[in-house]
Amino acid sequence: MTRQTPQSAGLAFRKMHGLGNDFVVIDARSGGEPVTAALARAVGDRRWGVGFDQLVALLPPSSPDVAADIGFWNADGSEAGACGNGTRCAARLLLDETGAQALSVRTLNGVLRCERAGALVRVNMGPPDLEWDRIPLAYPVDTRALPIEGSPAAVGMGNPHCVFVVEDAAAVDLAALGPGLEHHPLFPERTNVEFVHVIDPGTIRMRVWERGGMITQACGSGACAAAVATARAGLTGRHVRVILDGGPLEIDWREDGVWMTGPTAHVFDGVFSPEFLGEDE
Ligand SMILES: N[C@H](CCC[C@H](N)C(=O)O)C(=O)O
């Protein structure tokens, strides 16, 4: 997949968020220079750039059945195969632009269906990759070696997640535990880490350490992974409200995939200067 940014004086972007999981969206559908890890790191610096949890690039549609292709980068420059809240924000932009009620986008995790749900946006994140549950077999690891008690569930949602069911997610010291779990040898591609506790069979509380080295207010793919993990463990049904630090997401694990519904916000539009982009030398 080619990732392009527009060639012009400066580079336009839109700041958006879903439950405080924040994004810089760059519309690269008309081509230009590729989005690079270096650009993601520069834009993602909250002091020297703008800051984001993920950079979301809208790319030219690679087939007629999709409104756009979408790429995601973390602020450390790594690329993510999935980003639920970023997909919902990109979909909101595309739905507003076209006036459509529903459309599809292509991500590294395939074609995802997105639709309006009143004022909210819903996306089918696709089926969970339960092969991930075999990871402890493929990579034999004594989970007692993990810096937290209990055996985690590994769930792929197009990106890796490691879900711990704990007594009180709010009491977990994410900053202390996150880095060691993200980089644990059990996960050769590193992992996002979720801590959840069950409130009732339809509600869980979740906090997240995202791959890329951040605590975020919300993580859509993580909420899907957590709902799948608690449903598989028989702790919840397949329709779960996931309460994140930034607010609730509704997760519905259907036959055709894990649907996620929640709010999106358009914060402001801006233009990166040629100076910032290193284009005026
Ligand atoms: N915030 C995103 C997840 C980003 C995942 C990323 N940190 C990774 O490296 O997989 C979401 O709403 O799903």
The ligand as an ORCA input file, in Angstrom:
! r2SCAN-3c Opt
* xyz 0 1
  N      -6.282      3.453     19.656
  C      -6.467      2.414     18.675
  C      -5.543      1.259     18.786
  C      -4.148      1.558     18.356
  C      -3.328      0.333     18.461
  C      -1.894      0.640     18.309
  N      -1.348      1.242     19.509
  C      -1.123     -0.613     17.925
  O       0.105     -0.504     17.836
  O      -1.708     -1.670     17.653
  C      -7.887      1.904     18.644
  O      -8.801      2.678     18.889
  O      -8.100      0.736     18.317
*
